Amino acid sequence: MDYITIKNNQRISILDIPVIDFEVLRAQLCASNLRVLSFFGVREGDFVKLYVALGDDEKGEIQLSSALIDKNIKEYDSITAENLQYHMFEREFYEQFGILPKNHPWLKPVRKNLDSYDFFEMEGSSLHQVAVGPIHAGVIEPGHFRFNCQGEKVYNLEIMLGYQHRGVEDLIVKKPSIQLAESVCGDSVIAYAMAYSQIMEELSDTKISTKAKIIRRIALETERIAIHIGDMGAILGDIAYLMGKEVYGVTRTLVINTMLEISGSRFGRGLIDFGGVNFDIDKEMSEKIKDTLNEVKKTVEKMTKASLKSSTVMSRLEKTGVVNQETAQELNLVGMIGRSCGIDLDSRFDFEDEFYKGLEKKPFRATNDAYSRFRIRYKEVMESISYTKHLLRQLDEYKDDSILSQAQKLIPASFALSIVESWRGELVHAALTDENGNLKRYKIKDPSFNNWWGLSMAVRNNGISDFPLCNKGFDLSYCGFDL
């Protein structure tokens, strides 16, 4: 067997993961129709061991394999040259281990870019470059954007990240903690804490209560509602529809203040813990959350209808920043950005989360543009409100459950992978323990790792003044990328 089939949040022994010849694995990856979820290396003496996890979305399964690469192997034929979705993964692997993927079409630094970086250039007397960042006028994180333009028209956008060298993955291995995990990406606290805790619970066979699982998902949907509403306002702010910006901003505050009442933090810090959750939701709190969500739903519905009736709003959103479905599939765009391009992927449903089973997920008619990215947020806000109220009703059945179990020790020589559908999309954490039961490798793949290239594609053939609207529509993470 070249692969072992596992489920999301399932621990297996490292010895059960097939180890095949690297060239055989490479050939299989080039020909595979499955999506790459995780692709990372671990040093093993004189070897680098490559682990690859592929997602079979139709079956809700994960195909896992590995290969040993000898220290004498300095290069190999690029997988990306035949299967484009590996382009970022191979660049990262090369940067970390120095094994060259020959004929990679865009072999540039991923994060170690500060010493030298050769930007793509176009020649022509009518062409010019516009450089933005890494220091921005707004209070945002560092990233450099290099535009090649003719007049106002953008022919190419190159995005250079990697300004934040935090060493997050190594820090988690050295001193694992939920506080570190939830601090990796500040607008996805719940998603990161959930992925980390699920991995640690699987690696230690720590059992958590159904009640704790439900509360985690209530928090995850609340995070999704809040950020989506905030982004809808930010999109309208970038096109100077200020009434929408302000109304959505106020409405978002209602949602994050609900999280504050639950956990003492508007972003949910401290709510999730290894073994469950630290804060309960009683009957009184549950009813209060439902009332708030009903109010939020009415306001978002009214504001969205008013916004999309405005000809000025529609003229700015429609046909701006188009990324067609074929390009999105080739680049393996995930989450709401993928769904806005017609790719129906959602790990809550594709990988069979029991608490979403039977819940309605309405089809979405994607138009691949800024309008589509606005509407997908509205759709998901409405659905997440419904899911949250459903989860709150389920809490009544488990009111006597404990919310926090005793964490157990990690099991030696184990592997686990956790996929969480964060508000941006597919967040993947993978971890291995050594023979002593200590973390040996911790690998994070934020959805932004997939989707930054989608932003580059969206800007092409648009006016440079459309960049803020495209950028806000994608709303990607710098810190989730700059690990």
CORDASUL-V957637 format. One record per residue. RES is the residue in one letter. PHI is phi in whole degrees, -180 to 180 (none if undefined). OMEGA is omega in degrees with one decimal (999 if undefined). D_CENTER is the distance of its C-alpha to the mean C-alpha in whole Angstrom. Layout:
RES;PHI;OMEGA;D_CENTER
RES;PHI;OMEGA;D_CENTER
This chain:
M;none;179.2;30
D;-87;-179.1;28
Y;-138;168.7;25
I;-113;-179.3;25
T;-93;178.5;23
I;-130;174.8;21
K;-104;173.4;19
N;-62;-179.4;16
N;59;176.7;17
Q;-131;177.5;20
R;-84;172.4;22
I;-136;174.5;24
S;-74;176.2;26
I;-59;-179.7;26
L;-66;179.7;29
D;-85;-180.0;28
I;-82;-179.6;25
P;-58;174.1;27
V;-118;-175.1;28
I;-117;178.4;29
D;-61;-174.7;31
F;-61;-179.3;28
E;-66;175.7;30
V;-66;178.3;30
L;-61;179.7;26
R;-57;-179.1;25
A;-62;179.5;27
Q;-68;179.0;26
L;-66;178.6;22
C;-62;-174.2;24
A;-95;-172.3;25
S;-74;174.1;22
N;-95;-179.9;21
L;-79;-178.5;18
R;-85;175.6;15
V;-79;178.0;14
L;-100;-177.9;11
S;-150;-174.9;12
F;-152;-173.4;15
F;-154;-177.8;17
G;-116;175.6;20
V;-137;177.1;23
R;-73;178.6;26
E;-130;-177.6;29
G;62;179.6;32
D;-86;-176.5;33
F;-120;164.1;30
V;-112;178.5;26
K;-98;-179.7;25
L;-94;175.0;22
Y;-108;179.1;20
V;-132;175.7;18
A;-117;-179.2;16
L;-114;-178.7;16
G;-99;170.9;15
D;-101;-171.8;18
D;-67;-179.1;16
E;-68;-178.3;20
K;-94;-177.2;21
G;68;-176.3;18
E;-123;177.7;19
I;-121;177.2;17
Q;-99;-173.2;20
L;-122;177.4;20
S;-150;-180.0;23
S;-153;177.7;24
A;-151;175.7;26
L;-95;179.1;28
I;-114;-177.6;29
D;-66;-178.6;32
K;-61;-179.5;33
N;-80;178.0;35
I;-83;-177.3;32
K;-105;-179.0;31
E;-157;176.3;30
Y;-155;178.2;29
D;-73;-173.6;28
S;-59;172.4;25
I;-73;-176.8;23
T;-58;-179.2;21
A;-58;180.0;25
E;-115;-178.1;25
N;-144;-165.7;21
L;-63;-175.4;19
Q;-65;-179.8;15
Y;-89;-168.9;16
H;-61;-180.0;17
M;-76;-178.9;14
F;-64;179.1;15
E;-69;177.2;18
R;-62;178.4;19
E;-65;-179.6;17
F;-62;177.8;19
Y;-65;-179.0;22
E;-63;-176.1;21
Q;-86;-172.9;21
F;-125;174.0;24
G;74;178.0;26
I;-95;-168.3;27
L;-78;170.4;27
P;-86;-176.0;25
K;-60;176.4;28
N;69;171.5;28
H;-64;-172.6;24
P;-71;-174.7;24
W;-154;-172.9;22
L;-83;-179.5;23
K;-123;-179.9;22
P;-60;175.8;21
V;-94;-179.5;17
R;-128;-178.0;18
K;-90;-169.7;21
N;-118;-169.6;22
L;-78;-178.6;25
D;-76;180.0;28
S;-157;178.0;28
Y;-153;-179.4;26
D;-94;179.0;28
F;-74;173.5;26
F;-65;-179.1;27
E;-127;175.4;30
M;-119;-177.7;32
E;-104;178.3;36
G;152;-175.0;38
S;-65;-178.2;40
S;-94;-176.5;38
L;-96;176.2;35
H;-149;178.9;34
Q;-112;173.2;30
V;-125;179.8;29
A;-109;179.3;27
V;-128;177.4;24
G;84;14.9;23
P;-78;176.2;22
I;-90;-172.9;24
H;-112;178.8;23
A;-69;177.9;26
G;-86;178.8;23
V;-87;178.6;22
I;-131;-176.2;18
E;-81;-173.0;17
P;-79;174.2;19
G;-165;-178.1;18
H;-108;-179.5;21
F;-121;-179.0;21
R;-116;-177.8;24
F;-100;166.7;25
N;-103;-170.8;28
C;-130;164.0;30
Q;-121;-171.6;33
G;64;179.2;34
E;-90;-173.7;32
K;-81;179.0;30
V;-91;173.9;27
Y;-92;-179.4;27
N;-154;172.2;24
L;-122;174.3;22
E;-111;-175.8;21
I;-110;178.3;18
M;-114;178.9;19
L;-115;177.4;16
G;95;-178.5;17
Y;-81;-178.5;19
Q;-110;-178.4;18
H;-97;-173.7;19
R;-101;-178.4;18
G;64;-173.6;18
V;-59;-175.5;16
E;-63;177.7;16
D;-67;178.4;20
L;-62;179.2;20
I;-64;178.4;19
V;-65;-176.9;21
K;-71;-177.5;24
K;-146;-176.4;23
P;-64;177.1;21
S;-159;177.9;20
I;-67;179.5;18
Q;-65;176.8;19
L;-69;-177.9;17
A;-61;-177.5;14
E;-77;179.6;14
S;-99;-178.2;15
V;-62;-175.8;12
C;-138;-167.2;10
G;-65;178.8;13
D;-97;178.9;11
S;-133;-176.5;9
V;-56;-175.9;12
I;-66;-178.0;12
A;-61;-179.4;9
Y;-68;179.2;9
A;-64;-179.1;13
M;-69;179.3;13
A;-62;-179.7;11
Y;-62;-176.8;14
S;-65;179.2;17
Q;-64;177.6;16
I;-64;-177.9;16
M;-65;178.4;19
E;-70;176.4;21
E;-68;-178.1;21
L;-68;-178.4;22
S;-114;-176.0;25
D;56;175.5;26
T;-85;-179.1;25
K;-92;177.2;26
I;-117;-174.4;25
S;-74;175.2;26
T;-62;179.9;25
K;-61;179.2;25
A;-63;178.4;23
K;-63;-179.7;20
I;-67;179.8;21
I;-61;176.5;21
R;-58;-176.8;17
R;-75;171.6;16
I;-60;178.7;18
A;-66;-179.9;17
L;-63;179.4;13
E;-71;176.3;15
T;-64;176.4;16
E;-61;180.0;13
R;-64;-180.0;12
I;-60;-175.5;16
A;-63;-176.6;16
I;-69;178.9;13
H;-61;179.5;14
I;-63;177.2;18
G;-59;179.4;18
D;-68;177.1;16
M;-61;176.3;18
G;-66;-179.4;21
A;-67;176.5;20
I;-61;180.0;20
L;-68;175.7;23
G;-63;179.9;24
D;-71;175.2;23
I;-112;172.7;26
A;66;171.2;28
Y;-95;-165.0;28
L;-74;177.2;29
M;-61;178.4;30
G;-62;179.4;27
K;-56;-175.5;25
E;-72;-178.8;27
V;-65;178.3;27
Y;-65;179.1;23
G;-62;178.0;23
V;-64;-177.8;26
T;-67;175.8;24
R;-58;-178.9;21
T;-60;176.2;23
L;-58;-176.6;24
V;-73;-178.0;21
I;-71;174.3;20
N;-69;173.1;24
T;-65;175.9;24
M;-62;177.7;21
L;-60;-179.7;24
E;-67;-179.8;26
I;-74;-166.8;25
S;-121;-175.7;23
G;87;178.3;25
S;-138;179.6;22
R;-64;-179.9;21
F;-107;173.3;17
G;84;178.0;18
R;-64;178.3;18
G;86;-179.2;21
L;-72;-176.6;20
I;-89;178.5;19
D;-141;173.9;21
F;-63;-176.8;21
G;114;177.5;23
G;149;178.7;22
V;-136;-177.9;22
N;-96;-175.8;25
F;-132;-179.2;26
D;-91;170.8;27
I;-123;-178.2;27
D;-87;-175.6;31
K;-61;-179.5;32
E;-63;178.7;33
M;-65;179.7;30
S;-59;180.0;28
E;-67;178.8;31
K;-65;178.4;30
I;-64;179.6;26
K;-61;179.5;27
D;-62;178.5;30
T;-63;-179.2;27
L;-65;176.4;25
N;-63;177.9;28
E;-66;178.8;29
V;-60;-178.6;25
K;-60;-179.5;25
K;-61;-178.5;29
T;-66;-178.8;28
V;-65;178.2;24
E;-60;-178.2;26
K;-64;-176.9;29
M;-69;179.9;27
T;-69;177.6;25
K;-62;179.1;29
A;-65;-178.3;30
S;-64;-174.5;28
L;-80;170.7;28
K;-86;-178.3;32
S;-79;180.0;32
S;-66;179.6;33
T;-69;176.3;32
V;-64;-176.7;28
M;-64;-179.3;28
S;-66;178.8;30
R;-87;-175.8;27
L;-87;-174.6;24
E;-69;175.6;25
K;64;175.1;25
T;-103;176.4;23
G;66;-176.2;20
V;-76;169.3;21
V;-126;-174.9;18
N;-73;-173.7;20
Q;-63;-179.4;19
E;-61;178.3;20
T;-63;179.9;19
A;-61;179.0;15
Q;-70;179.1;16
E;-61;-178.6;17
L;-85;-178.8;14
N;60;175.0;12
L;-68;-172.0;10
V;-127;174.1;8
G;68;-176.4;7
M;-64;178.0;10
I;-67;175.2;10
G;-62;-179.4;11
R;-65;177.2;13
S;-69;176.6;15
C;-105;176.3;16
G;92;178.0;18
I;-99;-171.7;15
D;-87;177.3;15
L;-117;177.5;12
D;-158;-172.6;11
S;-66;175.5;11
R;-61;-177.1;13
F;-104;-176.7;16
D;-69;-178.7;15
F;-110;164.0;15
E;54;169.2;18
D;-73;-172.9;17
E;-59;-175.0;21
F;-82;176.0;20
Y;-108;-177.4;19
K;-63;178.6;22
G;87;178.1;24
L;-77;-175.7;22
E;-81;172.8;22
K;-125;-174.2;20
K;-71;177.1;22
P;-65;-177.1;21
F;-122;177.9;20
R;-91;-175.4;22
A;-78;173.1;20
T;-118;169.0;22
N;69;-173.1;19
D;-125;179.6;20
A;-62;175.4;19
Y;-60;178.9;21
S;-65;-179.4;19
R;-71;174.2;16
F;-73;-176.9;18
R;-68;-179.5;19
I;-64;176.8;16
R;-66;178.9;15
Y;-60;179.2;19
K;-58;-175.9;19
E;-74;173.8;16
V;-62;-179.0;17
M;-62;179.9;20
E;-68;-178.1;19
S;-66;174.0;17
I;-62;178.3;21
S;-64;-179.9;22
Y;-63;-177.6;20
T;-64;179.1;21
K;-65;175.4;24
H;-64;179.8;24
L;-66;177.8;23
L;-63;177.3;25
R;-64;179.5;28
Q;-67;-178.5;27
L;-58;-178.0;28
D;-59;-178.2;31
E;-73;-173.5;32
Y;-124;-174.1;31
K;-64;-178.5;32
D;-94;178.0;34
D;-68;169.4;31
S;-73;-179.8;30
I;-107;-178.2;27
L;-142;178.2;27
S;-98;177.3;28
Q;-71;178.8;29
A;-70;179.9;27
Q;-100;178.5;28
K;-74;178.8;28
L;-68;-179.0;26
I;-87;-177.2;27
P;-61;172.2;28
A;50;-177.5;27
S;-123;177.6;24
F;-133;173.2;21
A;-148;179.2;18
L;-135;-179.2;14
S;-127;176.5;12
I;-112;177.1;9
V;-124;176.5;8
E;-82;175.9;7
S;-68;-179.4;6
W;-63;175.6;7
R;-79;-177.8;5
G;141;-169.6;4
E;-66;175.1;5
L;-100;-174.8;4
V;-121;171.9;7
H;-114;175.2;10
A;-132;-177.4;14
A;-149;176.1;17
L;-129;172.1;21
T;-109;178.1;24
D;-90;-176.2;27
E;-68;178.5;31
N;-100;179.7;31
G;83;174.7;28
N;-102;175.6;26
L;-61;-179.6;23
K;-106;-179.6;23
R;-152;174.9;20
Y;-130;-175.2;16
K;-122;-180.0;13
I;-118;170.5;10
K;-129;176.4;7
D;-76;176.5;4
P;-58;178.4;3
S;-65;176.7;6
F;-58;175.9;7
N;-77;-159.6;8
N;-96;179.3;9
W;-60;179.1;11
W;-67;176.1;14
G;-63;176.9;13
L;-63;177.0;15
S;-58;179.9;17
M;-69;-176.7;18
A;-64;-174.9;18
V;-78;-176.2;21
R;-57;177.6;23
N;67;171.9;27
N;-106;172.7;26
G;-71;-178.3;28
I;-64;177.1;26
S;-70;176.3;27
D;-83;-176.2;24
F;-59;179.5;21
P;-57;179.2;21
L;-67;177.9;20
C;-66;-178.3;18
N;-61;-179.4;16
K;-69;178.2;16
G;-64;176.7;15
F;-82;-179.3;12
D;43;-176.7;11
L;-90;-174.5;9
S;-101;171.5;9
Y;-78;-174.9;12
C;-70;175.6;11
G;-68;177.2;8
F;-90;-176.7;9
D;-83;-176.2;13
L;-76;999;13
